[in-house]
Every structure is written in C-alpha cells, then in structure tokens.
C-alpha cells in the first residue's frame, strides 16, 4: 500500500484549508454597529445628565457608572453574552465589556467561596487589562515628563 | 483468550457482550437529531445540583445506575469500573461512582475515555479477570467551559472551528458472550502530535491520532473500510472529520460513505450554533450508549469501528505554547460473535 509520511508543515497547511475562516465581512460590520450604538447610548446619557445640570466632567463619570451598571445587570440576567456572541469587539471594547469581564467571573466562581473563588478569580480576565493599562499610563507619564510634553 | 494480532491490535476470541448500556443528556442534546435515543434527559442543566461539577457527577452516577437497572443488575454484580472525565483529577467520576462500591479504575484519556474504558472492560472480561466490567464517562458544557475557557456569562466569540462540549454521560457493561453487541477487537492508540497549538481546533489536533489508529487496525486485521458498515469517531467535528478522510486517503483507505462522527451526529450543526460540532467525553459516550449500540443490538448495524479521540492537553500546557497531542482508541463492535468481516 502506498504510504506517504505527512510532515507537520504539510499538516498545518491541510488544517488551514479544512478550517473555515472567521466571516469578517459579517463580524466586523456587526461589531462596528453594536459598539457604535453603545457609544451613541453613552452620548445620549451624557446629554441627559448635562441637561439635568451636571458639569461635563461629572456627567462623563455618571455615563460610565450607568453603562457599567447596565452591563453588570445584563450580565447577571444572562443576556450580555448572547449579544456579545454577535457583537464581538463591539461589546468587548467599550467600558461595558470591562464590566462584563469583572461580573462574569464573579458569578462563575462564587461556588468556590467568597475569598478563594469570587475574590481571587474576579480579576482573571480584567486583571491583565488593568496591569498593562496602568503600566502603559505610567510609562507615558515618564515620557511626557522627560520630553516636557506638558 | 485474547490474541495479539499484528503490532497494535488484540482480538477478543470469546467475544464479550455489551450486556447493558445507558445514556444521560441535557436539554440541548435532547433537541438534537438523536434526541429520542437517550435513556435519561434532564431539562435542567444543573441536574438539581448547586455546582456544575456536582451536576456532572450526578449525570455520570445516573448513567451508571440506569445501565445497571436496564441490565437487571446491581452494583455488586460489577467487578470493575473504568471511568474518567475531563475535570481536574477526574472528580466527576470519583464523586459520581463514590457511592456504588464498585472497584474503580480512574482513567484519563480526555474525550477518548469511552473507547479506552470499553477496550479495558473487554480485555478484562476476555481474560477472565472479571465476569462483568463497566465503562463510564461524562462531560458537561458548563464545567468544561469554566475549566478550559471562560466564565459562562463572559461575552466572547467562538472561532468557527471551535466545538461545543456535550452535556452527557454514558455507561456500558461488558459481560460474558450472550447477546449482541459483541466486542471483537481492540486497538489501543499511540499519542500523535502534528503540532496543532490552537485549542479552538481540537478536531485538527486529534485527526492524526484517529488516522494512525485506523490504518494500523486495518493493517493488523487485513481488512479495509469496506468491511465495516460504520466507522465512527468520537468528536473530530467537521474540521477533524475532513482531515481524517484526507489523511487516510493518503494511506490508501477511503472512508467515504462509511464514516460518521459522534460530534456531528449529536447536534444539528445548521441550527444549534455549536461551531464545528460536539466534543467532550460525553459526546462519544452518549451517542455510543444510545443510538449506536441499540442499532448493533437490533442488527441494523453489523460491523462498527468505534474510535473515540482525545486531546491530551491542559490549559497550562496550551498557555505555555505546547502543541496538542491527540490519541484514539478503537473498539470493533459487531452484531455477530464471529465471522462477519
């Protein structure tokens, strides 16, 4: 019987051909639309808070708080992940995605207790974002100071 | 006595029977094409338990009890049980089987566990080490997600090649030759690694192992795919199945029209949003211990090669950039105690 030994490289090529690619022509516009709508919601909230007499900065903070609350609420209601399945980065990138990344492990790991479960696992997804976000901010601060950008 | 034929295959000359078998699944699986075939369907994915791990243990326990009940047996009639699952330290099996008092071999073969357990049960009965031996395994979508991927409510997307862990369990009791299905051959797989590192493409990682086991079995037994009605893999899914076909064609074997995959059978891929198909120990276990063994018993299927495939990685090894080794164990199950193919 004719036998050919398939190399790892050849197999990777076969795998690539057999694996359906992500349908970017669908996922990217959906992400853009949903992410955009979340931002529109934020903008609308900003207007509402400002019209209620808040200063722009305070209104901005109130918008963040509201969006974080809504995201946490919808995560708890088991709806956020259903939207995210279609929206992808559209729900991941805005502040709502961050809230979801905190609330979902809190829900998931409470079965291991409040300390080692919920407490320890709360930052499993969001932790790296905070670590590298803060690090990047500090680095930028140093650069800004050294080069007298301010 | 079991007879070694070729380098990898063992023939079971006394043709042990699968005397009883049972399957347990949950809601999503019951809505799939095989929905009517399962013994126990629990619409509550938590199976009345507080944690997903407990739910999975309960499911495996239920499968074991149901198999005993269907066979008119009690736990005391079983000499050994071979069981395992996907969770760390195989806790679904240990907690699920804890109360039975059956001497227990814990197995880790990832999703190949059903074939591994069935092969060992067959060998033990064939070698007269046991009058009856049992194989059981389970997987649960929610317990697997939290161990291998993300929290359930995390808003992430899956790649098209990713597979959906079946919430299901299966148990099969092997005993002396009696009625069909009969276990005729076993072929234990080797660990094959073709360098796939994508944890969301398990089918591709496991296909080379399945191809290796099948081609060795065909060589050892001097048979070819045409000798079998059904060549069934565990959870290669769409991508892995296509790759298996290609790999075996390279070796001169054509599976066309004979191959199916439990991961493709259990869900409706068009409408159930499961990516490339089902996966998990419970995938091959619940499909084998329902539709397949029933059809062999009734004679609707005569010669079946059942090869469950496993991806032998851990979240740690994947994070460290290791490739994913695969394994496939094969059991030849027949409606006749001898002859046939």
Interface residues (C-beta under 8 A of the other chain):
Chain A: X1 X2 X3 X4 X6 X8 X11 X12 X14 X15 X18 X19 X20 X21 X22 X23 X27 X75 X76 X78 X80 X81 X83 X84 X85 X87 X88 X91 X92 X97 X100 X101 X103 X104 X105 X107 X108 X109 X111 X125
Chain B: X50 X51 X52 X146 X150 X151 X152 X153 X154 X155 X156 X157 X158 X159 X160 X161 X194 X195 X196 X201 X204 X208 X238 X239 X242 X243 X246 X247 X250 X251 X252 X276
